[in-house]
Amino acid sequence: MFNQGKVQAAVAAAGQYDEAATKAAIDKYIADNPVVVFSWSGCPFCKRAKAVLDATGAKYTALELDQMADGKALRAELAKKTGRSSVPNIWIAGKNVGGCNDGPGVATLQDKGELVPMLKAAGAL
């Protein structure tokens, strides 16, 4: 199920932070945006996932965690919430859809013809 070793590594990398405030921030990002991409600016999978979303014309919010003061804390809490420490970590209409190719991932959803209907239902198209 969850890869606890990777989750714990993400938590350790974050250092000390306010867990409750970070969880609340994640929940607010997810609630306030039809599509949220928690990303890392240099990550090739993040770039590909955003390119897939761009190709659909979807409106989405991308948060580049490596460029945010609380980015490591956000990543740690996302890892605890989803069991995935990797990025991108993508949410559509409040539901975690994984990353680019995994969980199932936006590229996989696009290949199956499922992404656009999800984006439309979320109000992102």
C-alpha positions in Angstrom: 0.0 0.0 0.0 1.9 3.0 1.2 5.7 3.1 0.8 6.4 4.1 4.3 10.2 4.5 3.8 9.7 7.1 1.1 7.0 8.9 3.1 9.3 9.0 6.1 12.2 10.3 3.9 10.0 13.1 2.7 9.0 14.0 6.3 12.6 13.9 7.4 13.7 16.2 4.5 11.0 18.7 5.5 12.5 19.3 9.0 10.3 21.0 11.5 7.0 22.6 10.3 3.4 23.2 11.5 1.7 20.0 10.4 -1.9 21.3 11.0 -1.3 24.5 9.1 0.4 22.6 6.2 -2.5 20.1 6.0 -4.9 23.0 6.0 -3.0 24.7 3.2 -3.1 21.5 1.1 -6.8 21.0 1.7 -7.4 24.7 0.7 -5.4 24.4 -2.5 -7.4 21.3 -3.4 -10.8 22.8 -2.4 -10.2 26.1 -4.2 -8.9 24.8 -7.5 -10.5 22.4 -9.9 -7.1 21.0 -10.8 -4.0 21.3 -8.7 -0.5 20.0 -9.8 2.0 19.8 -6.9 5.2 20.0 -8.9 8.9 20.4 -8.9 10.2 22.8 -11.5 13.0 20.6 -12.9 11.1 17.3 -12.8 10.6 15.8 -16.3 7.5 13.9 -15.2 6.0 17.2 -13.8 6.8 18.9 -17.1 5.1 16.1 -19.1 2.0 16.1 -16.9 1.6 19.8 -17.3 2.1 19.4 -21.1 -0.7 16.8 -21.1 -3.0 19.2 -19.2 -1.9 22.1 -21.5 -2.7 20.0 -24.6 -6.3 19.6 -23.3 -6.6 23.4 -22.7 -7.4 22.8 -19.0 -7.1 25.5 -16.5 -5.0 24.3 -13.6 -3.0 25.6 -10.7 0.7 24.4 -10.6 2.5 24.8 -7.4 6.3 24.5 -7.8 7.2 23.1 -4.4 11.0 23.6 -4.9 10.3 27.3 -5.3 8.1 27.7 -2.2 9.4 28.3 1.3 7.1 25.6 2.7 7.5 23.3 -0.4 9.2 20.5 1.5 6.6 20.5 4.2 3.8 20.5 1.6 5.5 17.5 -0.1 5.8 15.7 3.3 2.1 16.2 4.1 1.1 15.1 0.6 3.2 12.0 1.1 1.4 11.3 4.3 -2.0 12.0 2.7 -1.5 9.9 -0.4 1.3 7.5 0.3 3.2 8.9 -2.7 6.3 11.0 -2.0 6.9 11.6 -5.7 5.8 14.6 -7.8 3.8 15.5 -9.7 1.0 14.9 -7.3 -2.2 15.8 -9.1 -5.7 16.5 -7.9 -8.8 16.8 -10.1 -12.1 17.9 -8.5 -10.7 17.0 -5.0 -9.6 13.5 -6.1 -6.0 12.4 -6.2 -5.3 11.0 -9.7 -1.6 10.3 -9.0 1.1 11.7 -11.1 2.0 11.7 -14.8 2.0 7.9 -15.5 1.1 6.4 -12.2 -1.8 6.3 -9.8 -3.3 6.2 -12.7 -1.8 9.5 -13.8 -2.9 12.2 -16.3 -1.0 10.7 -19.2 -2.6 7.3 -18.6 -6.1 8.9 -18.2 -5.5 10.8 -21.4 -4.6 7.6 -23.3 -7.7 5.9 -22.0 -9.9 8.9 -23.0 -10.9 9.5 -19.4 -9.0 12.8 -18.7 -11.1 15.3 -20.7 -14.4 14.1 -19.2 -12.9 14.4 -15.7 -11.6 17.9 -16.5 -15.0 19.0 -17.9 -16.8 17.6 -14.8 -14.3 19.5 -12.6 -15.0 22.8 -14.5 -11.4 23.0 -15.7 -12.5 23.0 -19.4 
